[in-house]
Amino acid sequence: MVSAIISLAAAGCNSTMENTVTDEELGNVYQQLKTIYEDDLSHRVILPAEGYLKYPYLIPSGYYKQMWDWDGFFMGNYFCSKGKPEYLRYWALNLIEGIDENGYVSGCATTKGPRPIFGDFSMKPFLSQGVLLASQASGDFSWIEPYYDKLCLALEYRERTQQDEATGLFFWQIAMQSGADNNVALNYFKEDKRSFLACDASALQMREYKAQALIAGKLGREEDSRKYMKKAEELKERIMEYLWCEEDGIFYNVDRETGKHYRRVSYSCFVPLIDDIASQEQASSMIRRYLLDPSCMKSGYGFRSLSAKDPDYNNKNMINPYSNWQGPVWPVANYIYSIGLHRYGFDNELRWLGLTLGKLMIEDYGKYGSLHESYDAETGAPLAPADTYVDEDGRFIGFVSWNLCVENILSGVENDDWMTLELSEGEAVSGTSM
């Protein structure tokens, strides 16, 4: 298998802006990547229940050994697409166990217990979505009933600690809380005391409200269902009112102190496109103007995490004290971009993205026997963890996590089997074929 992978990768990843993709090439890359993931890499992220973690849990295998909030969310949805929704349910149950009497739940859990990080910050807004998506994929909502009140408590905690009173929008205290560790569209140094009304925090919280409304409806809690859907609709309106910049045609974070758009084009500007917040005209224009522009977000190896026009743009290889979101191609960011591209009808561009990222993953696996967190947007070189991070046997430890979702992009363009994280009352939109 590895020899076939290396022979494909020997041609290198296409570093031009050419979007022409043949069906044969796309199918070949999809099948090879699917085999790598199913035969090897997907098994590395699952660990058996141990200690505090009462259910089998998902880890970003390699550099990290803990269960994390959004890593587990995206991996869990990958397993949903494989007909294994129990792993997303286990992720949710392990996190729900850590919700305290105030509604706080840490975004990181270990076998010894929750790992509190970043002061009063709780996990990123993914929990209600994960519960709903696991239930949609399995067709079973009954398991949620005993935990329903805890989900509501977690939502109330976020409102108390991370909702701006003046606008109703949501903010991060520092960039590290967002997961995009040093995102220049946020403050990422502790001495920088600014905070920002954030595109990603607000859009994800809108989805949390929507998910909770649908959960409530399934459990016969109609009053709650109406309450949370109203919150979702109001938050959607406020995102458009405050975060959409009509002049530039893009979502920006807003400085809470000045109330002004913070004009930095980063990954987080595009998170609202995973839901129907922007109109078709607005989103299409934004995608063409920024995401598909080679001088801005599009590179020869996928889409950047920060515009190449930004003065802080770089592709430094780092993982401590934070991972670099100031330019490199992140598979999870590209998966998020892919949802917006599909939602707004850019399926030809998705063929290019699937092929490009697929080749990148195959080449990485062929050389290292694992994957990386991110990749140099100008050269395609793997970044983080560095080659010096090896196990006791001297083998590169790598990073396997949400990069599994690259297969979902390819499955969408190859099989019309899209994993769009759609929040609905029925079964999941993503397929369950192996």
C-alpha positions as CSV (number, residue, x, y, z in Angstrom):
1,M,0.0,0.0,0.0
2,V,2.8,2.5,1.0
3,S,4.6,2.0,-2.4
4,A,1.4,2.9,-4.2
5,I,1.0,5.9,-2.1
6,I,4.6,7.1,-2.6
7,S,4.3,6.6,-6.4
8,L,1.2,8.9,-6.5
9,A,2.8,11.4,-4.3
10,A,6.0,11.5,-6.3
11,A,4.3,13.8,-8.8
12,G,3.8,16.2,-5.9
13,C,0.8,18.3,-5.1
14,N,-0.2,20.7,-7.8
15,S,1.0,24.1,-6.8
16,T,-0.8,26.0,-9.6
17,M,-4.2,27.6,-9.4
18,E,-5.6,25.3,-12.1
19,N,-8.9,23.9,-11.0
20,T,-9.2,21.2,-13.7
21,V,-9.8,17.9,-12.1
22,T,-10.4,14.6,-13.9
23,D,-12.8,12.0,-12.5
24,E,-10.1,9.3,-12.7
25,E,-7.6,11.3,-10.7
26,L,-10.2,12.3,-8.1
27,G,-11.5,8.7,-7.7
28,N,-7.9,7.4,-7.4
29,V,-7.0,9.8,-4.6
30,Y,-10.3,9.2,-2.8
31,Q,-9.9,5.5,-2.8
32,Q,-6.3,5.6,-1.6
33,L,-7.1,8.1,1.2
34,K,-10.2,6.2,2.3
35,T,-8.1,3.0,2.6
36,I,-5.4,4.7,4.6
37,Y,-8.0,6.1,7.0
38,E,-10.1,3.0,7.4
39,D,-7.2,0.5,7.6
40,D,-5.0,2.5,9.9
41,L,-5.4,6.1,10.9
42,S,-9.0,6.1,12.1
43,H,-8.2,3.4,14.6
44,R,-5.5,5.5,16.3
45,V,-7.9,8.1,17.6
46,I,-10.1,5.7,19.7
47,L,-9.2,4.8,23.2
48,P,-11.1,2.5,25.6
49,A,-12.9,3.9,28.6
50,E,-10.5,4.6,31.5
51,G,-10.7,6.3,34.8
52,Y,-12.8,9.5,34.8
53,L,-13.7,8.9,31.1
54,K,-16.5,6.4,31.4
55,Y,-17.0,5.8,27.7
56,P,-14.6,5.1,24.8
57,Y,-13.0,8.5,23.9
58,L,-11.5,10.2,20.9
59,I,-8.1,11.8,21.0
60,P,-6.0,13.7,18.5
61,S,-3.6,10.7,18.3
62,G,0.1,11.4,18.4
63,Y,1.1,14.7,20.0
64,Y,-1.9,14.9,22.3
65,K,-3.4,12.3,24.6
66,Q,-6.4,14.2,26.0
67,M,-10.0,14.3,24.8
68,W,-10.6,17.8,23.3
69,D,-13.9,19.6,22.5
70,W,-13.7,20.4,18.8
71,D,-11.2,17.7,17.8
72,G,-13.7,15.2,19.2
73,F,-16.7,16.9,17.6
74,F,-15.2,16.7,14.1
75,M,-13.8,13.2,14.5
76,G,-17.1,12.1,16.0
77,N,-18.9,13.4,12.9
78,Y,-16.4,11.5,10.7
79,F,-17.4,8.3,12.5
80,C,-21.1,9.2,12.0
81,S,-20.4,9.3,8.3
82,K,-19.0,5.8,8.7
83,G,-22.2,4.5,10.4
84,K,-20.6,4.7,13.8
85,P,-22.5,7.5,15.6
86,E,-21.7,6.0,19.0
87,Y,-18.4,7.7,19.1
88,L,-19.9,11.2,18.9
89,R,-22.4,10.1,21.5
90,Y,-19.6,8.9,23.8
91,W,-17.7,12.2,23.2
92,A,-20.8,14.1,24.4
93,L,-21.4,11.9,27.4
94,N,-17.8,12.2,28.6
95,L,-18.1,16.0,28.4
96,I,-21.6,16.2,29.9
97,E,-20.2,14.3,32.9
98,G,-17.9,17.3,33.6
99,I,-20.7,20.0,33.6
100,D,-20.6,21.5,37.2
101,E,-23.4,23.1,39.2
102,N,-22.7,26.5,37.5
103,G,-22.8,25.0,33.9
104,Y,-19.0,25.2,33.4
105,V,-17.6,22.3,31.4
106,S,-13.9,22.2,30.4
107,G,-13.0,21.8,26.7
108,C,-10.4,19.2,27.7
109,A,-10.9,16.0,29.7
110,T,-8.4,13.3,30.8
111,T,-8.6,10.0,32.5
112,K,-8.1,11.8,35.8
113,G,-10.8,14.4,35.2
114,P,-11.6,17.6,33.5
115,R,-8.7,19.9,32.7
116,P,-9.7,23.5,33.4
117,I,-8.0,25.9,31.1
118,F,-8.2,29.6,30.3
119,G,-9.9,30.8,33.5
120,D,-13.7,30.8,33.4
121,F,-13.8,29.8,29.7
122,S,-15.8,26.7,29.0
123,M,-15.7,24.3,26.0
124,K,-16.2,25.8,22.6
125,P,-19.9,25.9,21.4
126,F,-20.2,22.4,20.0
127,L,-21.9,20.3,22.7
128,S,-25.6,20.7,21.8
129,Q,-24.7,20.3,18.1
130,G,-22.8,17.1,18.8
131,V,-25.7,15.7,20.8
132,L,-28.1,16.5,18.0
133,L,-25.9,15.2,15.2
134,A,-25.2,11.9,17.1
135,S,-28.9,11.5,17.6
136,Q,-29.8,12.3,14.0
137,A,-27.2,9.8,12.8
138,S,-28.4,7.0,15.1
139,G,-32.1,7.8,14.9
140,D,-32.3,7.7,18.7
141,F,-33.0,10.8,20.8
142,S,-34.1,8.9,24.0
143,W,-30.6,8.8,25.5
144,I,-30.6,12.6,25.9
145,E,-33.5,13.0,28.3
146,P,-31.4,12.4,31.6
147,Y,-28.9,15.1,30.4
148,Y,-31.2,17.7,29.0
149,D,-31.1,20.1,32.0
150,K,-27.3,20.0,32.0
151,L,-27.2,21.0,28.4
152,C,-29.4,24.0,29.2
153,L,-27.2,24.9,32.2
154,A,-24.1,24.9,29.9
155,L,-25.9,27.3,27.5
156,E,-26.8,29.6,30.4
157,Y,-23.2,29.6,31.6
158,R,-21.9,30.7,28.2
159,E,-24.5,33.5,28.2
160,R,-23.3,34.7,31.6
161,T,-19.6,34.6,30.8
162,Q,-19.2,35.2,27.1
163,Q,-22.2,37.1,25.8
164,D,-21.9,40.8,25.2
165,E,-24.7,42.7,26.9
166,A,-24.9,45.6,24.4
167,T,-25.1,43.5,21.2
168,G,-26.1,40.0,22.3
169,L,-23.1,38.6,20.4
170,F,-20.5,36.2,21.8
171,F,-16.8,36.8,22.4
172,W,-13.5,35.0,23.2
173,Q,-11.5,36.4,26.1
174,I,-8.3,35.5,24.2
175,A,-7.6,33.7,20.9
176,M,-6.5,30.5,22.6
177,Q,-10.0,29.9,23.7
178,S,-11.2,29.8,20.1
179,G,-8.9,26.9,19.2
180,A,-7.3,29.0,16.4
181,D,-4.5,29.7,18.9
182,N,-2.8,32.8,17.5
183,N,-5.5,34.1,15.2
184,V,-4.5,37.7,14.5
185,A,-8.2,38.6,14.2
186,L,-8.3,38.2,18.0
187,N,-6.0,39.0,20.9
188,Y,-3.6,36.1,21.5
189,F,-1.2,37.5,24.1
190,K,-2.3,37.6,27.8
191,E,-1.1,41.2,28.1
192,D,-3.4,42.2,25.3
193,K,-6.6,42.9,27.2
194,R,-8.9,43.5,24.2
195,S,-11.8,41.1,23.4
196,F,-13.7,40.8,20.2
197,L,-17.2,40.0,19.2
198,A,-16.3,37.0,17.2
199,C,-17.6,35.5,13.9
200,D,-16.8,32.0,15.0
201,A,-18.0,32.2,18.6
202,S,-21.3,33.9,17.6
203,A,-22.0,31.6,14.6
204,L,-21.3,28.5,16.5
205,Q,-23.4,29.6,19.4
206,M,-26.3,30.3,17.0
207,R,-26.0,26.7,16.0
208,E,-26.0,25.6,19.6
209,Y,-29.3,27.4,20.1
210,K,-30.7,25.8,17.0
211,A,-29.5,22.4,18.0
212,Q,-31.0,22.8,21.5
213,A,-34.3,23.9,20.0
214,L,-34.4,20.7,17.9
215,I,-33.5,18.5,20.8
216,A,-36.2,20.1,22.9
217,G,-38.7,19.5,20.2
218,K,-37.8,15.9,20.0
219,L,-38.2,15.5,23.7
220,G,-41.6,17.2,23.7
221,R,-40.4,20.4,25.4
222,E,-42.2,22.7,23.0
223,E,-41.8,25.9,25.1
224,D,-38.1,25.4,25.3
225,S,-38.0,24.6,21.6
226,R,-39.6,27.9,20.8
227,K,-37.4,29.8,23.2
228,Y,-34.1,28.4,21.8
229,M,-35.2,28.8,18.2
230,K,-36.0,32.5,19.0
231,K,-32.5,32.9,20.5
232,A,-31.0,31.4,17.3
233,E,-33.0,33.7,15.0
234,E,-32.1,36.8,17.1
235,L,-28.5,35.9,17.2
236,K,-28.5,35.4,13.4
237,E,-29.9,38.9,12.9
238,R,-27.3,40.4,15.2
239,I,-24.4,38.6,13.4
240,M,-25.6,40.3,10.2
241,E,-26.2,43.6,11.9
242,Y,-22.8,43.9,13.6
243,L,-20.3,41.5,12.1
244,W,-21.2,41.8,8.4
245,C,-19.2,44.6,6.8
246,E,-21.1,45.8,3.8
247,E,-18.3,48.0,2.5
248,D,-15.8,45.1,2.3
249,G,-18.4,42.3,1.7
250,I,-17.2,40.0,4.5
251,F,-17.7,39.1,8.1
252,Y,-15.3,40.7,10.5
253,N,-14.7,40.4,14.3
254,V,-15.6,43.6,16.2
255,D,-13.5,45.2,18.9
256,R,-15.8,45.4,21.9
257,E,-14.2,48.6,23.2
258,T,-14.4,50.6,20.0
259,G,-17.3,48.9,18.3
260,K,-15.4,48.9,15.0
261,H,-14.8,46.1,12.5
262,Y,-11.3,44.6,13.0
263,R,-10.3,44.3,9.3
264,R,-8.2,41.1,9.4
265,V,-9.2,38.4,6.9
266,S,-8.7,35.1,8.7
267,Y,-10.2,31.6,9.0
268,S,-12.8,32.8,11.5
269,C,-14.3,35.3,9.1
270,F,-15.7,32.3,7.1
271,V,-17.3,30.3,9.9
272,P,-20.7,32.0,9.5
273,L,-20.8,30.4,6.0
274,I,-21.5,27.0,7.4
275,D,-25.0,28.1,8.1
276,D,-27.5,30.2,6.2
277,I,-26.6,33.5,7.8
278,A,-25.5,35.4,4.7
279,S,-27.6,35.6,1.6
280,Q,-26.6,33.7,-1.6
281,E,-25.4,37.0,-3.2
282,Q,-23.4,38.1,-0.1
283,A,-21.8,34.7,0.4
284,S,-20.9,34.1,-3.2
285,S,-19.3,37.5,-3.5
286,M,-17.4,37.0,-0.3
287,I,-16.1,33.6,-1.4
288,R,-15.0,34.8,-4.8
289,R,-13.4,38.0,-3.5
290,Y,-11.5,36.5,-0.6
291,L,-11.5,32.7,-0.3
292,L,-10.8,31.9,-4.0
293,D,-8.3,34.8,-4.5
294,P,-4.7,33.4,-4.7
295,S,-3.4,36.6,-3.3
296,C,-5.6,36.2,-0.2
297,M,-6.8,32.8,1.1
298,K,-6.2,30.3,-1.8
299,S,-2.8,28.6,-2.1
300,G,-1.6,25.7,-4.2
301,Y,-2.1,23.4,-1.2
302,G,-5.5,24.4,0.1
303,F,-6.9,27.5,1.7
304,R,-4.8,29.5,4.1
305,S,-5.8,30.2,7.7
306,L,-4.9,33.9,7.2
307,S,-4.8,36.1,4.2
308,A,-1.4,36.3,2.4
309,K,-2.0,40.1,2.3
310,D,-2.0,40.3,6.1
311,P,1.2,41.9,7.5
312,D,1.5,39.0,10.0
313,Y,1.1,36.2,7.5
314,N,3.6,33.5,8.0
315,N,4.1,29.7,7.9
316,K,6.2,29.2,11.0
317,N,6.4,25.6,12.2
318,M,5.2,25.7,15.9
319,I,3.1,23.8,18.3
320,N,4.2,25.4,21.6
321,P,3.3,27.7,23.2
322,Y,0.5,27.7,20.6
323,S,-0.1,26.3,17.2
324,N,0.2,28.6,14.2
325,W,-3.0,29.9,12.6
326,Q,-1.3,32.8,10.9
327,G,-1.2,31.3,7.4
328,P,-0.7,27.5,7.2
329,V,-3.3,25.3,5.6
330,W,-5.3,23.6,8.4
331,P,-7.3,20.5,7.3
332,V,-10.1,21.4,9.8
333,A,-10.3,25.0,8.5
334,N,-10.5,23.6,5.0
335,Y,-13.2,21.2,6.0
336,I,-15.2,24.2,7.4
337,Y,-14.5,26.2,4.2
338,S,-15.8,23.2,2.2
339,I,-19.2,23.3,4.0
340,G,-19.6,27.0,3.0
341,L,-18.5,26.2,-0.6
342,H,-21.0,23.5,-0.9
343,R,-23.8,25.4,0.8
344,Y,-23.4,28.3,-1.7
345,G,-22.9,26.2,-4.9
346,F,-19.1,26.1,-5.4
347,D,-18.9,22.4,-6.1
348,N,-16.3,22.7,-8.9
349,E,-14.0,24.4,-6.5
350,L,-14.6,21.6,-4.1
351,R,-13.3,19.1,-6.6
352,W,-10.0,21.0,-6.7
353,L,-9.9,21.2,-2.9
354,G,-10.7,17.5,-2.4
355,L,-8.0,16.5,-4.8
356,T,-5.4,18.9,-3.4
357,L,-5.9,18.0,0.2
358,G,-6.2,14.3,-0.6
359,K,-2.8,14.3,-2.3
360,L,-1.3,16.3,0.6
361,M,-2.6,13.7,3.1
362,I,-1.4,10.8,1.0
363,E,2.1,12.3,0.6
364,D,2.3,13.0,4.3
365,Y,1.3,9.4,5.2
366,G,3.7,7.9,2.6
367,K,6.6,9.8,4.1
368,Y,5.8,9.8,7.8
369,G,3.3,7.0,8.4
370,S,1.1,9.6,10.0
371,L,-0.3,13.1,9.5
372,H,0.4,16.7,10.7
373,E,-1.7,19.5,12.2
374,S,-1.1,21.9,9.4
375,Y,0.9,22.5,6.2
376,D,2.9,25.3,4.7
377,A,0.6,27.2,2.4
378,E,3.5,28.1,0.0
379,T,5.3,24.8,-0.2
380,G,3.0,22.1,1.2
381,A,5.6,21.1,3.7
382,P,4.0,19.4,6.8
383,L,4.1,21.6,10.0
384,A,3.7,20.5,13.6
385,P,4.6,18.4,15.3
386,A,8.2,18.7,14.1
387,D,10.3,15.7,13.1
388,T,12.0,15.8,16.5
389,Y,8.8,14.6,18.2
390,V,9.2,10.8,18.3
391,D,8.0,8.0,20.6
392,E,10.1,5.7,22.7
393,D,10.9,3.7,19.6
394,G,12.1,6.7,17.6
395,R,9.0,6.8,15.4
396,F,7.4,10.1,14.4
397,I,4.3,10.6,16.6
398,G,2.3,12.7,14.2
399,F,-1.2,14.1,14.6
400,V,-4.4,12.3,13.6
401,S,-7.6,14.1,14.3
402,W,-10.0,16.3,12.3
403,N,-7.8,15.7,9.3
404,L,-9.9,12.6,8.9
405,C,-12.6,15.0,7.5
406,V,-10.6,15.4,4.3
407,E,-12.1,12.1,3.3
408,N,-15.6,13.6,3.8
409,I,-14.8,16.4,1.3
410,L,-13.7,13.7,-1.2
411,S,-16.7,11.6,-0.5
412,G,-18.9,14.6,-1.2
413,V,-17.4,15.4,-4.6
414,E,-17.0,11.8,-5.6
415,N,-20.2,10.3,-4.3
416,D,-22.4,13.3,-3.7
417,D,-22.3,12.1,0.0
418,W,-21.8,15.4,1.8
419,M,-21.2,15.8,5.6
420,T,-22.4,19.4,6.0
421,L,-23.2,19.2,9.8
422,E,-26.8,20.2,8.9
423,L,-29.0,20.7,11.9
424,S,-32.4,19.2,11.2
425,E,-35.2,17.3,12.9
426,G,-34.7,14.2,10.8
427,E,-31.8,11.9,10.2
428,A,-28.3,13.3,9.5
429,V,-27.7,14.6,6.0
430,S,-24.3,12.8,5.8
431,G,-24.3,9.3,4.4
432,T,-23.4,6.2,6.4
433,S,-21.9,4.1,3.7
434,M,-18.5,2.5,4.3
